[in-house]
Amino acid sequence: MKWVKMLQSLKNYSTEKIISLLLSLATSSSNETLARMTYLMELIPKKDYYRERIRWMRQLIRDNHPSMEFPRRILRDLHPNQRDKWITNLAVNHLLSGTNKRKTWADREGYYPPSTVVISPTMKCNLSCYGCYAGDYQKSLELSLEEIDSVLMQMKEMGVYFAVISGGEPFFKDDIFEIFKKHSDMAFLVFTHGGLIDERMVERLIEVGNVMPAFSLEGYEKETDERRGAGHFRKVMHAMDLLRAAGLSFCGSFTQTNKNTGIITDGSYIDMLVEKGCFALWLFSYVPVGRKPEIGLMPTPEQRDFMRRSTAEFRATKPMLFIDFWNDGPMISGCLAGGRKYFHINANGDIEPCVFCHFAVDNIRRTSIKEALRSPLFRKIREKQGEHDNLLRPCMLIDHPEVGRELFGTEGAYSTHDGAAEIFTDLAREMDDYAGRYGEIADPAWEREFAAEVGQTKRAGDVKG
């Protein structure tokens, strides 16, 4: 193979030269081009795991797997500025070069850094969605540009070039684009309700190129407007149309409840999102934290398992990426929280284990990220994660609530807003009951579908980065 032989001579090329070659190939979305790009990408990471995953992707390309429509669309459909930013910032800076930097950090510091950070820069929001996980934070809370900049600089020192922005409504922070511009070597995923995106914001998104919005939906118009307000669904659909027309990528974000499970598990709903131009779908489960916690809104154990199985089917048939925050435990070696793969900085600067765990022992205004990751709380969380054999039950809130209560009682831990302790106190008995009922479904499913393949290497994710 002439192309492969030529690549052997490129092994000493600098990352910058490889990026240049990748971008020169990015004008075509053919399988041949994608395969060539994987050969180039394989030259960058030092870790065998990443090289193996790149070879795995190359085989998916050859097999025409539906998931490979994601990189094809990046090359075929995106505005050149965003296309080049995703290749440079996400694929190279974060996933390939970044893993080398993260490995160096781990060798020096004794622990592997998380793969991303979630930052809520502001709690301002013009909606009052029932069950909002962030609904009890004070809406006046906001981080300064200097504070956000400091966090991102600390993350890049570890080799992390991907950040998730949440809230509140992130686009209510007037100067948020200054962050996107300053950190032009990073990729940002922004969870937004979508109501603020207009033609002017589309122009700004084209200019920076390194931002992918993720729109929150509850289903169709009826379900979305019921939770988010009359007319909101149409605003989101209009925002999607604007972004697609401009050649910009975006995702959907869906919180599963016992009310809307039937919609997101319906292939026609997924087809609608594909038709609108969605590149990926983020799936979450309602957790009784935040505004007026209600156990009754949680998807039933049966619905949660049905969501897991439906997502597996969609991955094999739909041209979209699916990220299931709870049910992907077997793929990502369990819970992500406590700095194992990510953590959350709220708009008050509190360093929380997870966006759904509203307690902390540290704050960015008095503690470095490095110190927080090495805190007794975060170390204990990571230790507890290793004790769970069934990775279909990874969560310390809804799968092992007794662990969540133990961690909440850690010395120095404090609630990050009024009412944050309710899931550990008033709702404790109901959370135990829910965890037990889901275990009756998830334990046999684990043994039947995953244990033999995953069980022996379930902690490998801690060293993969």
DAURDA-V32979 format. One record per run of one state. SS is the DSSP state (helix for helix, strand for strand, loop for the rest). FROM is the first residue (numbers start at 1). TO is the last residue. If there is no record, write none. Layout:
BEGIN
ss: {SS,SS}
from: {FROM,FROM}
to: {TO,TO}
END
This chain:
BEGIN
ss: {loop,helix,loop,helix,loop,helix,loop,helix,loop,helix,loop,helix,loop,strand,loop,strand,loop,strand,loop,helix,loop,strand,loop,helix,loop,helix,loop,strand,loop,helix,loop,strand,loop,helix,loop,helix,loop,strand,loop,helix,loop,helix,loop,strand,loop,helix,loop,helix,loop,strand,loop,helix,loop,strand,loop,strand,loop,strand,loop,helix,loop,helix,loop,helix,loop,strand,loop,helix,loop,helix,loop,helix,loop,helix,loop}
from: {1,2,9,15,26,31,42,48,63,66,78,80,110,117,121,122,123,142,143,145,159,162,167,170,173,176,183,187,193,199,209,211,218,221,229,232,247,250,257,261,265,267,277,280,286,295,298,301,318,321,325,329,333,344,346,350,355,357,364,369,374,376,386,401,409,414,416,420,425,428,450,451,458,460,464}
to: {1,8,14,25,30,41,47,62,65,77,79,109,116,120,121,122,141,142,144,158,161,166,169,172,175,182,186,192,198,208,210,217,220,228,231,246,249,256,260,264,266,276,279,285,294,297,300,317,320,324,328,332,343,345,349,354,356,363,368,373,375,385,400,408,413,415,419,424,427,449,450,457,459,463,465}
END
